[in-house]
Amino acid sequence: MKMDTLALNPYKLLENPYETFKIADELRKKAVGDFVTFVVNRNINFTDICINDCKFCAFRNSRGFKLSLEEIKRKVEEAVEFGCTEVCIQGGLLPEAGVEFYVSILEAVREISKKIHIHAFSPMEVYHMARNSKMETIEVLRILKKEGLDSMPGTAAEILDDCIRSRICPKKLKTAEWVRIIKEAHSIGIPTTATMMYGHLESWKERIEHILLIRKIQQETGGFTEFIPLSFMWKNNELGSRAKGASGFEDLLVIAIARILLYPEIKNIQASWVKLGIKLAQAALNFGANDLGGTLIEENISKSAGATSGEFLSPEELRELIKRAGRIPKQRDTLYRILD
């Protein structure tokens, strides 16, 4: 397959998966060599209370908890003591939560550490706080950045197709709104990740169009740090009665196709060990992936939906996993600066 042929017809990547795998691995090597990265981070999910009704979510209202600011501070203290360079903060959509509430979380983190990278608040959370505060999302993003937000997770993307979204997350922001908020964040210097949740009601057509949209945004803004394919976890949620998730073969093919279609715009393709499991994540390093994500320490959302790979991997375990896959481990920060 030639790259100019793929530009005209990316669906050719589905015709001969084994050639696709080969091309993806070659492009991975061109883009990043044999280095495989990971970040030492901690998840903080501050509440599971949520007004949305996403059909794939098993975390929403599962326990009805909301962390106090003191509890958030303690978790940040533990992260700093462990050596984390990042805290990743997301939560359900509390009914009345406006900008002030989210700023109070940023202030709590900064009270403990001025240095730790705050990777927080999805486009849906930004949309929610703006709506509750009767503000424009760009105004909200400027406030969050001023108060210490360093980068954003590009979650809430699921599949960027409004027909699919109407069936799996009808109350969530629309595709155009997700794109707008991401572009606004990039325009004021807030980098984000890009994600795609696949393996439910979508077809390969929606998957490929989603990836091509991510590429188009990156060509315009350059603000994505990585692309993270997220395999649908089907247990304990409503959508799981209609979809049982992608096969391991599909997981690898999604990663390979993402590597090819996003090359050279997005250099980093992550294999989520939480979603894929440790061994398939290792295998993905031969199919286009070059990053294993983070230590996480406290992963709640995937676990609620049936993920069985655990909530935490130490830096030592991640290094060993990477070495055993025949690659060279490198600790990075959130923005992919190598720390080793």
N, C-alpha and C positions, 0 to 999 in steps of 0.2 A: 504493500500500500504506500502511495506517495502522499505527502502532507497536503499538496495542492488538491489532490483528489478528495481527501478527507474534508477539506475546507468547503468543497462543493456538496459533499454527501457524507456527513459524519456517521450515518447509519451503516456504512460499509464496515465499521468497526465491529458490528455484530455478526458479520458473515463468517469470519474466521477468527474466533476468539484467541486461538493459540498464537496467531501472528500479532494480534492486538496486544497480548501479554508481552511478547518479545519486544515490540516497539516501545511499549510503556517502560519496560525495564531499561532499555537503551536511553530513553529520554530522561529517566530518573538519574542515570549515571552522568549524562551530559549536564543536567541542571545542578546536581548537588554532590556528585561523586558517590563514595561509599559511606559517607557520614549519615548516621541516623540520630535524630535529636529527640530530646524530651525536656520538659520543664518541671521544676519542683514547685508544686502549687497546692493550694487547699481550696476545696469547694466550700462555700457557705450558702446554703439554701435557707433564707431567713423566714420563709413561711410556706405552708402548703395550702393556705386559704386562697381561693381563686374564684373569680366571677365567671371565668370562661368555661366552656364545656367541650374541650378538645377530646375527640373520640379515642385518641391514642394514649391519653394521659392516665397513668395509674397513681400519680403522685398527688394530684389535686384533692384536697380535703380528706386525705387518707388518715391524718391524725388530728387535724385542726390546730396546728401549733403556729406560734409567731414568736420568734426570738426577740428578746429585749435588746436594747443597745449594749447593755452590760454583757450579755451573753455573746453578742457579736464581737465585742472587744476581747473577751476571753479566747475566742476562737482565733482572732488575729494574733494575739499574744502567743498562742501555741504554734501558729504558723511561723512566726518570726523565730521562735526558739528552735523550731525544727530545721530552719534554714530555707524556708520557702521564699521565692522571689516574687510570687504572685498570689493574690487571693482572687478567686472567681466567684462573683456574687450574683445570684439570681433567685427569684422566688415567684410564688403565685401572685395574682393580681388582687391585692386587698381592695375592697370596694371603694374606700374613700382616699386611698393613697395618692397624694399629689407630689409635686416637686419637693416640697419641704421634707416629706418623709424620706425620700430617696437621698436627699442631701444630708439628712441626719445620719444615714448609714455611712456615707462617705466621710463625714466629720468624725464618726466613731472610729473608723479605720485609721484616719490620719492622726487621731489623738494617740494611737498606739505606735504607728510607724509613718514617718514622712517618706520613707524610701520604697516600701513595698508597692509593687505594681498593682493597681486596682483595675481588674478586667471585669466589667460589670454591666448589667442591664441590657437586655435584648431590645431590638427595635419595638417589640410588642410592649415591653415595659415603658419605653420612652413614649410611645403612642398613648398608653394608659395614663401616665402621669401628666402628659400635656393636656389630654382630654379633661382630666379631673381638675387641673389647675387653670383651665380655659386659656391655654397658651399655645403658640405655634411650636412645633417640635424642634425647629432650629434654635428657638430661644431656650428651650429646655436643655438641649445639647450644650449650648454655650455655658449655661449655669453649671451643669454637671462637670464640664471640663475645668471650669474655674475652681470648683470645689474639690478637685483631685482625681476625677475619672481619667484613666490613662488610655484605656482601649475598651472595645465592646465585643461581646460574643455575637456572631451573626446568626444566632438561633432564631426561632419563630419563622424561619424560612420554609420549613417542611418541604413541600413541593411548590415552586413558584408558578402555579397554574390555578386560576380562580375556580375553575370547575371542580378540580380535586379538593381544593381548600374548602369549598362549600359543603363537601361531604365529610371531611375529616376534622375541620376546625372552623365551623361556620361563624363564630364570633371573633375570630382573629382578624388582624389587619389584612387588607387585600395585598396582592402582589405589588401593585404600583406604590402603595403606602410603604411597604417594606423597602422597596428600591429607593424611594425618596429619602427615607430616614437614613439608610446606609450611605447614600450619596451626600447627604447633609453632614453626617459624621465625618466622612472623609474630607469634605470641603473645609472643615475647621480644624483638621489635624487630629482627629480621633480615628486611629486605625481599627479595623474590625477583622474578625474571621468571616468565612463564608461556610455555610453548612447546607446539607440536603438530607432529609429523612426519606428513605426509600424502602420499598418492600411491602407496600400495603395496597392501595387501590390504583396507583399510577402504572403507566406502561413505560417501556423504554423511550417512547416519544417524549413523554413529559420529563423523564430523567435527563435526556440529552438536551432538550430545550432549556431546562433549568441550568445545566452546566454552561451552555452557550450564553445565557443571560448573565451569569456570574462573570464569564470572560469579557463580555461587553462592558460591564460596569468597571472591571479592572482596567480595561483599555482606556476608559474615560478618567478614572480617579487614581488608580494605583494604590488604593487604600486597603486592599485585602492582604493579610499576612499569610494566610493558609486556606486550604479548602479541606473540609472535614465531612466525608460521607458518613451518615449515621444510619445504621441498619435498624429498621423498625423492630422494637421489642413488643411482642404480641400478647404477653400474659397480663392478666388482671386489668384489662381495659376493654372498652366496648368494641373498638375496631378489631381487636383480636378474634372476635367471633366471625369476621369476614375475611381476615387476612392473617396468614401464619408467618409472615416475614420472608426475606430473601434467603436463598440457599447460599452456602459458602462459596460456590462457584460464581453466583451472581455478585456476592460481596467483592470478590477479587476482580470481576469484570468491571464493576462500577469504578473501583479505584484505578484500574488500568485506563479506562476510557476518560476519566477525569484528568489523569496525568497527560494524556495525549491532547485532549481538547483545550486544556488550560496552558499547555506549553507554548511559549515561554513566559506567559503573562503571570502565572502564579507558580512559584518555585516549590512551594511546600504542600505536600499532600499527606494528610494524617490518617493513620490506621488506628481507630479507637479501640484500645485493648478491652475497654469496658463493654463495648457493643459486640465486638468480634470474638472475644476470648483471646487468651494469650497466644495460643499456637497459631490461630488464623491470622492474628495481627503480625506475628513473626513472618508467616508465609507472605503476607501482603508486601513485605519489604522487597520481595522479588517481582512484584507486579505493579510497581510504580510509586509506592509509598516511601516516604523518607522520614516520617516523624511518628512517634508513638503517643503523643499527648503528654499528660502530666501524671504526677503521683496521686493527685486528687485528694487523698486522705479521707474524705467524707463524701462519697458519691451516693446520692439518694434517689435521683429521678429514674435512672435506668434500673436500679435495683428494685424499685417499686413495680416496674413493668416486667420483671422476671429475669433481668441480667444476673448471671451467676459467676462472673469473673472476679467479683470482689470489689471492695471500695477503695483499696489502697495498694500501691506497689511502691516499695522504697526505691531511691535512686540506685542502690546497689543491685536490686532485682532487675530494674530496667536496663542497667548496663549489661548485666549477665544475659538477659534475653536478647539484646542486640548483638552481643559478641557471638552467642550461639547461633544466630542467624547469619553469621559471616560478615557482619558490618561493624563499623567503628562508632561507638557511642560518643555523643557529645551533649553535655548539658547546655541548654539555651535559656534565654529569658523569653518573655512573652512576644517580643518583637524579633525573635530569631537571631539575636546577637549571641555568639558562642561565649560561654562563661568558663569553659575548661581552660 
